[in-house]
Amino acid sequence: MLADVVAALMHWLAQARDPAAPAAWAERGRALLAAFFDARHERERASLAAVHDALRAWLEPCAAAGFDEPVDLAVAREAWLGGIDEPGLGRRFRAGGVTFCTLLPMRAIPFEAVCLLGMNDGDYPRRGLRSDFDLMARPGHQRPGDRSRRDDDRQLMLEAVLSARRVLYVSWAGRSARDNSEQPPSVLVSQLRDYLAAGWGAGVLAPRTTEHPLQPFSRRYFEAPARAGAPAGGTTPPALFTHAREWRAAHVPAAMHAGSADVPVALAAMPSPEVGLTVAALVSFLKNPVKDYFRHRLDVVFDEQDAGADDDERFALAGLDEYALMQELVESMRRAVQAGPLPDPAALEALAVTQVDRVQRAGRLPLAGPGRRCAQVLVHSLVPMLARWRALQASLPYVAPHQAVHFVCDGLVLDDWLDGLRSPCPAGEGVDRPTEGPMIGQAAEPAVWLELVPGRLCTDASQPSARADRLIHAWVRMLAASVCGVAACGVIVGRDASVTTRPWPRERAEPALAALMRAWREGHFGRGAPLPLAPRTALALVQGVADVAAVYEGSDFARGWRGEAKEACLARVFPDYAALSADGRFATLAQDLVAPLAAWIASDVQIEPLVAAATVPEAEANHG
């Protein structure tokens, strides 16, 4: 029996690897259902019928559109299984899980829990719409048996109450959002409360009524019920509960020190040990600690993008527009060349021309000569980077399994996964044979992670040196992998070069990662203010640049030189270099966080410029 199951699974795996038309996928799906499922009772038969209906619903539009192109397993799976969860009029009312619906007649089906939301005064019972020609709505013309919306809603309320088997939950807006004045519930809810009070006494209502605060950050969510006061009769109000751990961290320590003016709330706030850090969180912090503080601690985002007038004619692509367009083109071409054979340069250039022509026809490039020049620059930038990236994939044909990252430092937990790893040989085989491409040294590394970015990785085309701001993600990822014993190299392919990174030994990576995690905690939960750190300026400081202030504030003499203080968050807190370095912490943070990054780039990062890479004017390169 087990051998038959394994054989059936191997047969399905062999079929799933080959793309096929929707009709062929339907035949495979029906064969799969017939081989693995045998309905024995009504519920199983209904489930299989729903699966077949979803498959039929996918095939009908494909047949109507005449679509018979081969698609991958991921596309067929999403189109087929995604249709099962789509709501529809023909779907069964109670189909498992949580059912969301309006109150309709003849739906008095027993449920374990029934929740009635929005039972506000004036909203329920619903008011009937009256028309001038409706004679039944006129006074004195109603007869027994005529329909009344309010009477129907009373019946629906009764059916909903009778349908609840274990829990009946009723909510309404008890306070006004304007002046916090008390608002009554629906008249039907008031009648229900009066009935309970008449039958079991007035004290039965208080323990069963919860008055939630208007705002999620209210202190009442984090205080004991006894502190909120007990109602008459000695009953205790229900305790409030919230999933917002960030507000709990802000209020609970402050409540412990209530009455002490020496402990500010911002100092008492600490991260919850139950919530682990991720590599992405550390990358976002290191790229701009001030911006990360505004976004995650204050929930403030400065929008720097000015909406341009539609009637202005463009003669060139701006930096952000060009970057976004390159990102879109790179992603579309990457999907096009992902599964196919290794394309030759001519085929790759033809594909790039096709993609660029598509965006040009959409009116996203300048007109006439400037538009043709921008299109040519985009094509010449796409071809070498996609060719390099596809060649690296061909040299690393096997996908390595995800690696878990778990590191604890002073109560902080880094918990994440390393994905995107590839290997020149299958998992479990030896990795000591040499290979070409991204390997460093004479032997192959256990795994390599590949990354394709639409921006430039070098600062100068004549004497290329890696841009530290574009390698921060690779730096944090390398630290996390090295600390957890995953000695993986990295290859980043950009518009102008491919950068190969080498891991550090664990004893060297662990102090750098620990310092970064401590800085993250200090930057989010320290003195109630963001850390005075600007990465690009800190890099200039540790590299011994003569005029560090010009790096932060910018220079009017250097063409296209944009200072780091132009960023809105940095300009808000540290308007100039004097404010950034006033308390002396900037130099210390630069040595602790940025100096290891600079050392890693200098010794363990190799740059390979891409051949035939297109060049753009200097002013555009500074913004790209």
C-alpha positions in Angstrom: 0.0 0.0 0.0 2.8 2.4 0.9 4.6 1.5 -2.3 1.5 2.4 -4.3 1.3 5.8 -2.6 4.9 6.5 -3.3 4.6 5.5 -6.9 1.6 7.7 -7.4 3.4 10.6 -5.8 6.4 10.1 -8.0 4.2 9.9 -11.1 2.5 13.2 -10.1 5.8 14.9 -9.4 7.1 14.0 -12.8 4.0 15.5 -14.4 4.1 18.6 -12.3 7.5 19.6 -13.5 6.4 20.1 -17.1 4.3 23.1 -18.0 1.0 22.3 -19.8 -2.1 24.0 -21.2 -5.1 24.5 -18.8 -7.0 21.6 -20.4 -4.0 19.3 -19.8 -3.7 20.5 -16.2 -7.4 19.7 -15.7 -6.9 16.1 -16.8 -3.9 15.8 -14.5 -6.0 17.3 -11.6 -8.9 15.0 -12.2 -6.5 12.0 -12.3 -4.9 13.2 -9.1 -8.2 13.5 -7.3 -9.3 10.0 -8.5 -6.1 8.4 -7.4 -5.9 9.9 -3.9 -9.5 10.6 -2.8 -12.4 8.3 -2.3 -15.5 10.0 -0.9 -17.3 7.9 1.6 -20.0 10.3 3.0 -21.9 13.4 2.1 -19.3 15.9 3.4 -16.5 14.4 1.5 -18.6 14.3 -1.7 -19.5 17.9 -1.2 -15.8 18.8 -0.8 -14.8 17.0 -4.0 -17.7 18.6 -5.8 -16.4 22.1 -4.8 -12.9 21.2 -6.0 -14.3 20.0 -9.4 -16.5 23.2 -9.7 -13.4 25.4 -9.1 -11.5 23.5 -11.8 -14.5 24.0 -14.2 -14.7 27.7 -13.3 -11.1 28.1 -14.3 -11.4 26.2 -17.6 -14.5 28.2 -18.8 -12.8 31.6 -19.2 -9.7 29.9 -20.6 -11.8 28.3 -23.3 -13.8 31.5 -24.0 -10.6 33.5 -24.5 -9.0 30.7 -26.6 -6.0 30.5 -24.2 -4.1 27.3 -24.7 -0.5 28.3 -23.8 1.4 26.1 -21.4 1.6 27.4 -17.8 3.7 26.3 -14.8 2.4 24.4 -11.8 2.3 27.6 -9.7 -0.1 29.3 -12.1 -2.4 26.3 -12.3 -2.4 25.8 -8.5 -3.3 29.4 -7.9 -6.0 29.5 -10.5 -7.5 26.2 -9.4 -7.3 26.3 -5.6 -7.8 30.0 -5.4 -11.3 29.6 -6.9 -12.3 27.3 -4.0 -12.2 30.2 -1.5 -14.0 32.7 -3.7 -17.4 33.6 -2.4 -20.4 33.1 -4.6 -24.1 33.0 -4.6 -24.2 29.4 -5.3 -22.0 28.4 -2.5 -23.3 26.7 0.6 -24.1 29.0 3.5 -22.3 27.0 6.1 -19.2 25.7 4.4 -16.8 25.6 7.4 -14.6 28.1 9.1 -16.1 31.6 9.9 -19.2 32.6 8.0 -19.7 36.4 7.3 -23.2 37.3 6.2 -26.0 39.7 6.6 -29.2 38.9 8.5 -31.5 37.2 6.1 -34.7 35.2 6.7 -34.6 31.4 7.0 -31.0 31.4 8.2 -31.7 30.2 11.8 -29.0 27.6 11.6 -27.3 26.7 14.9 -23.8 28.1 15.3 -21.5 27.7 18.3 -20.9 31.5 18.3 -23.0 34.2 16.7 -21.6 37.8 16.6 -23.9 40.7 15.7 -21.9 43.8 14.8 -23.0 47.4 14.4 -26.2 47.1 16.4 -26.4 50.9 16.8 -29.5 53.0 17.4 -30.9 54.1 14.1 -28.9 51.5 12.1 -30.9 48.5 13.2 -33.8 47.9 12.8 -33.3 49.2 9.3 -35.5 51.9 8.0 -37.7 51.1 5.0 -37.4 53.2 1.9 -40.8 54.8 1.1 -41.9 55.7 -2.4 -44.6 58.3 -3.2 -46.5 55.7 -5.2 -46.4 53.1 -2.5 -50.0 53.1 -1.2 -49.3 50.5 1.5 -46.9 53.0 3.2 -49.6 55.6 3.6 -51.3 55.9 7.0 -54.5 53.9 7.3 -53.8 51.8 4.2 -51.7 49.0 5.8 -53.4 45.6 6.1 -52.5 42.4 7.9 -49.8 40.5 6.0 -48.1 43.6 4.5 -44.4 43.5 4.7 -42.6 45.7 7.2 -38.8 46.1 7.3 -38.7 46.8 11.0 -40.9 43.8 11.8 -38.7 41.6 9.6 -35.6 42.8 11.4 -37.2 42.0 14.8 -37.8 38.5 13.5 -34.2 38.2 12.2 -32.8 39.4 15.6 -34.9 36.7 17.4 -33.6 34.0 14.9 -30.0 35.1 15.5 -30.4 34.9 19.3 -31.9 31.4 19.0 -29.2 30.3 16.7 -26.4 30.9 19.2 -25.5 27.7 21.0 -22.5 28.8 23.2 -21.7 32.5 22.7 -23.9 35.5 21.6 -21.8 38.6 21.0 -23.5 41.9 20.4 -21.5 45.2 19.8 -22.5 48.8 19.2 -20.9 52.2 19.3 -21.6 53.1 22.9 -19.7 56.5 22.8 -19.8 59.3 20.3 -16.5 59.7 18.4 -17.0 63.5 18.5 -17.6 64.3 22.2 -17.5 60.9 23.9 -21.1 61.2 24.9 -23.0 58.0 25.7 -25.1 56.5 22.8 -27.8 53.9 23.3 -27.8 50.6 21.4 -30.5 49.5 19.0 -33.9 49.3 20.5 -33.9 45.6 20.0 -30.7 45.3 22.0 -32.2 47.5 24.7 -35.2 45.2 24.9 -33.0 42.2 25.2 -31.1 43.8 28.1 -34.3 44.8 29.8 -35.6 41.3 29.5 -32.4 39.9 31.1 -32.6 42.4 33.9 -36.2 41.6 34.5 -35.7 37.9 34.6 -32.3 37.6 36.5 -31.9 41.0 38.2 -30.1 44.2 37.2 -26.7 42.9 38.4 -26.6 40.4 35.5 -25.8 43.1 32.9 -22.6 44.6 34.3 -20.4 41.4 34.2 -21.7 40.8 30.6 -21.1 44.3 29.3 -17.6 45.5 28.2 -17.1 49.1 27.5 -14.0 49.4 25.2 -11.9 52.6 25.1 -12.2 54.8 22.0 -8.5 54.5 21.2 -6.3 51.3 21.0 -3.5 53.0 23.1 -5.8 53.7 26.1 -4.3 53.0 29.4 -7.4 51.1 30.4 -6.3 48.1 28.3 -3.3 47.6 30.5 -4.8 48.3 34.0 -6.3 45.7 36.3 -10.1 45.7 36.6 -9.9 46.7 40.2 -8.2 50.0 39.3 -10.9 50.8 36.9 -13.5 50.7 39.7 -16.2 48.2 40.5 -19.9 48.8 39.8 -22.7 48.8 42.3 -23.4 45.4 43.7 -19.8 44.2 44.0 -19.5 42.7 40.5 -16.2 43.2 38.7 -16.2 44.4 35.1 -14.7 42.2 32.5 -10.9 42.6 31.9 -9.9 44.3 28.7 -7.5 42.6 26.3 -5.5 43.8 23.4 -3.0 42.2 21.0 -1.0 45.5 20.6 2.2 44.4 22.4 3.9 47.7 21.5 1.4 49.7 23.6 1.6 47.1 26.4 5.4 47.6 26.5 4.8 51.4 26.7 2.2 51.4 29.5 2.9 48.5 31.8 6.3 49.6 33.0 5.0 53.2 33.4 2.1 51.9 35.5 4.6 50.1 37.7 6.4 53.3 38.4 3.3 55.4 38.8 3.9 58.5 40.9 7.6 58.6 40.1 8.6 61.6 38.0 12.2 60.3 37.6 11.2 57.5 35.2 10.0 58.7 31.8 7.7 56.5 29.8 10.1 56.3 26.8 12.8 54.9 29.0 10.6 52.2 30.5 9.4 50.9 27.1 11.2 47.7 26.2 10.6 45.3 23.3 8.7 42.1 23.9 10.9 39.1 24.1 8.2 37.0 22.4 8.6 39.0 19.2 11.8 38.1 17.3 13.9 40.4 15.2 14.3 39.7 11.5 17.1 40.5 9.0 14.8 42.9 7.2 14.2 44.9 10.5 18.0 45.2 11.1 18.6 46.2 7.5 15.9 48.9 7.6 17.4 50.2 10.9 21.0 50.3 9.6 20.1 52.1 6.4 18.5 55.0 8.2 18.1 54.7 12.0 16.2 58.0 12.2 13.7 57.1 9.5 13.2 53.7 11.0 12.4 55.3 14.4 9.9 57.6 12.8 8.2 54.8 10.9 8.0 52.0 13.5 8.0 53.9 16.8 6.0 57.1 15.9 4.2 55.7 12.9 5.2 58.8 10.9 6.2 58.7 7.2 7.4 61.7 5.4 6.4 61.7 1.8 9.1 63.4 -0.3 7.7 62.7 -3.7 6.2 65.8 -5.3 3.4 65.1 -7.7 4.5 66.6 -11.1 2.1 68.3 -13.4 0.7 66.1 -16.1 1.2 68.8 -18.7 4.9 69.0 -18.3 6.9 67.3 -21.0 9.7 65.1 -19.9 13.0 65.0 -21.7 14.8 62.5 -19.5 14.0 60.0 -16.8 14.4 61.2 -13.2 16.4 59.1 -10.7 13.5 57.6 -8.9 11.4 57.1 -12.0 14.3 55.4 -13.8 14.9 53.1 -10.8 11.3 52.1 -10.6 11.1 51.5 -14.3 14.3 49.4 -14.2 12.9 47.4 -11.3 9.7 46.6 -13.3 11.7 45.7 -16.4 14.1 43.5 -14.5 11.3 41.6 -12.8 9.4 41.0 -16.0 12.6 39.8 -17.9 13.7 37.7 -14.9 10.4 35.8 -15.0 10.7 35.4 -18.8 14.2 33.8 -18.7 13.7 32.0 -15.4 12.5 28.6 -16.6 13.7 28.6 -20.1 17.1 27.5 -21.5 20.1 29.8 -21.2 19.4 32.5 -23.9 22.1 33.8 -26.2 22.9 37.6 -26.2 20.8 38.2 -29.4 17.7 36.6 -27.9 18.2 38.4 -24.7 18.6 41.7 -26.4 15.4 41.1 -28.5 13.5 40.3 -25.3 14.8 43.6 -23.7 13.8 45.6 -26.8 10.3 44.1 -26.6 9.9 44.9 -22.9 11.2 48.5 -23.4 9.0 49.0 -26.4 6.0 48.0 -24.2 6.7 50.7 -21.6 7.4 53.3 -24.4 4.1 52.6 -26.1 2.5 53.1 -22.7 3.8 56.7 -22.7 6.2 56.2 -19.7 9.3 57.4 -21.7 10.0 60.9 -23.2 8.9 61.5 -26.8 10.9 61.6 -30.0 14.7 61.6 -29.7 15.0 61.8 -25.9 12.7 58.8 -25.6 14.7 56.8 -28.1 17.9 57.6 -26.2 16.3 56.5 -22.9 15.1 53.3 -24.5 18.5 52.5 -25.8 20.1 53.2 -22.4 17.5 50.8 -20.7 18.2 48.1 -23.2 22.0 48.3 -22.9 21.6 48.2 -19.1 19.2 45.2 -19.1 21.1 42.9 -21.4 24.5 42.5 -19.6 22.9 42.2 -16.1 20.3 39.6 -17.1 22.9 37.7 -19.0 25.2 37.6 -16.0 22.4 36.7 -13.6 21.2 33.9 -15.9 24.7 32.5 -16.3 25.1 32.4 -12.5 21.9 30.5 -12.2 23.0 28.0 -14.8 26.3 27.4 -12.8 24.2 26.9 -9.7 21.3 24.8 -10.9 20.2 23.3 -7.6 18.1 25.2 -5.0 19.4 24.7 -1.5 17.0 24.3 1.5 16.2 27.3 3.7 18.4 27.8 6.7 17.1 28.9 10.0 18.6 31.9 11.8 18.4 32.0 15.6 20.6 34.3 17.7 20.1 35.6 21.2 21.8 38.7 22.5 21.0 40.4 25.8 17.4 39.4 25.7 16.9 40.2 22.0 16.2 37.3 19.6 17.0 37.2 15.9 14.7 34.7 14.4 14.5 34.4 10.6 15.1 32.3 7.6 17.8 32.4 4.9 16.2 31.7 1.5 17.3 32.0 -2.1 20.3 29.7 -1.6 21.6 27.8 -4.5 24.3 25.2 -5.0 26.3 23.6 -7.8 25.4 20.1 -6.6 22.4 18.5 -5.1 21.8 18.6 -1.4 23.8 15.9 0.4 26.6 15.5 -2.1 30.1 16.8 -1.6 30.9 20.4 -2.3 34.7 20.3 -2.6 34.9 20.2 -6.3 35.9 23.5 -8.0 33.4 25.4 -10.1 33.2 28.6 -12.1 31.3 31.7 -11.4 30.6 33.0 -7.9 33.0 30.8 -6.0 35.9 32.4 -4.1 39.1 30.5 -3.8 39.9 27.1 -5.1 36.9 25.2 -3.6 33.2 25.6 -3.9 31.3 27.0 -1.0 28.4 25.0 0.5 25.8 27.5 -0.8 25.5 30.8 -2.6 22.6 33.3 -2.5 21.9 35.3 -5.6 20.3 38.8 -5.7 19.3 40.9 -8.7 19.0 44.6 -8.1 18.0 47.3 -10.6 20.4 50.0 -9.2 24.1 50.6 -9.6 26.6 48.9 -7.2 29.7 51.0 -7.9 30.6 54.6 -7.2 32.8 55.2 -10.3 33.0 53.5 -13.6 36.7 54.2 -14.2 37.8 53.0 -10.7 34.9 50.9 -9.4 34.4 50.7 -5.7 31.4 49.1 -4.1 28.7 51.4 -2.7 28.2 50.7 0.9 24.5 51.7 1.0 23.7 49.1 -1.6 25.5 46.4 0.3 23.8 46.9 3.7 21.3 44.1 3.1 24.2 41.7 2.0 26.2 42.8 5.1 23.4 42.0 7.6 22.5 38.8 5.8 26.2 37.7 5.9 26.4 38.4 9.6 23.3 36.4 10.4 24.4 33.5 8.3 27.9 33.4 9.7 26.7 33.5 13.3 24.4 30.6 12.7 27.1 28.5 10.9 25.9 29.0 7.3 29.1 29.9 5.4 27.3 31.1 2.3 28.8 33.4 -0.3 26.7 36.0 -2.0 26.5 37.4 -5.5 24.6 40.7 -6.2 24.1 41.6 -9.9 23.4 45.3 -10.6 23.3 47.6 -13.6 27.0 48.2 -13.7 28.7 45.3 -12.0 28.3 42.0 -10.1 29.6 42.0 -6.5 30.7 38.8 -4.9 30.8 38.7 -1.1 32.6 36.3 1.3 31.4 35.3 4.8 33.2 36.0 8.0 34.1 33.4 10.6 31.6 33.2 13.5 34.0 34.6 16.1 34.4 37.7 14.0 30.7 38.1 12.9 29.1 37.6 16.3 30.4 40.9 17.9 29.3 42.9 14.9 25.8 41.4 14.9 25.5 41.8 18.6 26.5 45.5 18.4 23.9 46.0 15.7 21.1 44.4 17.7 22.0 46.5 20.8 22.0 49.6 18.7 18.5 48.6 17.3 17.2 48.4 20.9 18.8 51.7 21.8 17.5 53.3 18.7 13.9 52.1 19.3 13.6 52.0 23.1 16.5 54.1 24.4 16.3 57.8 25.3 13.0 58.5 23.5 14.9 59.9 20.5 16.5 58.4 17.4 20.2 57.6 17.3 22.4 60.2 15.8 23.7 58.1 12.9 23.7 58.7 9.2 25.3 55.7 7.4 26.9 57.5 4.4 28.3 60.2 6.6 29.5 57.6 9.1 31.3 55.8 6.3 33.1 58.9 5.3 34.1 59.4 8.9 35.6 56.0 9.3 37.3 56.2 5.9 39.1 59.4 6.8 37.3 61.8 4.4 38.6 65.3 5.0 35.3 67.2 4.8 32.7 64.9 6.6 30.3 67.8 7.0 30.0 68.3 3.3 29.0 64.6 2.9 26.1 65.2 5.3 25.1 68.7 4.4 25.9 68.6 0.6 27.9 70.9 -1.5 26.9 73.7 -3.8 30.1 73.5 -5.7 30.0 69.8 -6.6 27.5 69.2 -9.4 24.7 66.9 -8.5 26.1 66.3 -4.9 23.1 65.7 -2.6 23.9 65.7 1.1 22.5 63.0 3.3 20.7 65.7 5.4 18.3 66.3 2.5 16.4 63.2 3.7 13.3 64.4 5.5 13.7 62.5 8.7 17.3 63.4 9.2 16.6 67.0 8.4 13.8 67.1 11.0 16.0 65.8 13.9 19.6 66.7 12.8 19.5 69.7 10.4 23.3 70.0 10.1 26.4 68.1 10.9 26.9 70.1 14.1 23.6 68.8 15.4 24.4 65.2 14.3 27.7 65.2 16.2 26.8 67.4 19.1 26.7 64.8 21.9 29.7 62.7 20.6 27.7 59.5 20.0 27.9 59.8 16.3 31.6 59.0 16.2 31.1 56.0 18.6 28.2 54.6 16.6 30.2 55.0 13.3 33.0 52.9 14.8 30.7 50.3 16.2 28.3 49.8 13.3 29.8 51.2 10.1 33.5 50.5 10.5 33.0 46.7 10.4 31.0 47.2 7.2 33.7 49.2 5.6 36.3 46.6 6.6 34.2 43.8 5.1 33.8 45.7 1.8 37.5 46.4 1.6 38.7 42.8 2.2 35.8 40.4 1.4 34.0 42.0 -1.5 35.0 41.6 -5.1 33.7 43.6 -8.0 33.4 42.4 -11.6 32.2 45.2 -14.0 29.7 44.2 -16.5 30.8 44.4 -20.1 29.0 46.8 -22.4 27.2 48.5 -19.6 25.5 51.6 -20.6 26.5 55.0 -19.1 24.2 57.8 -18.3 24.9 61.5 -17.5 26.5 62.1 -14.1 23.5 64.0 -12.7 21.3 61.0 -13.3 23.8 58.5 -11.9 23.9 60.4 -8.6 20.2 60.0 -8.2 20.1 56.4 -9.4 
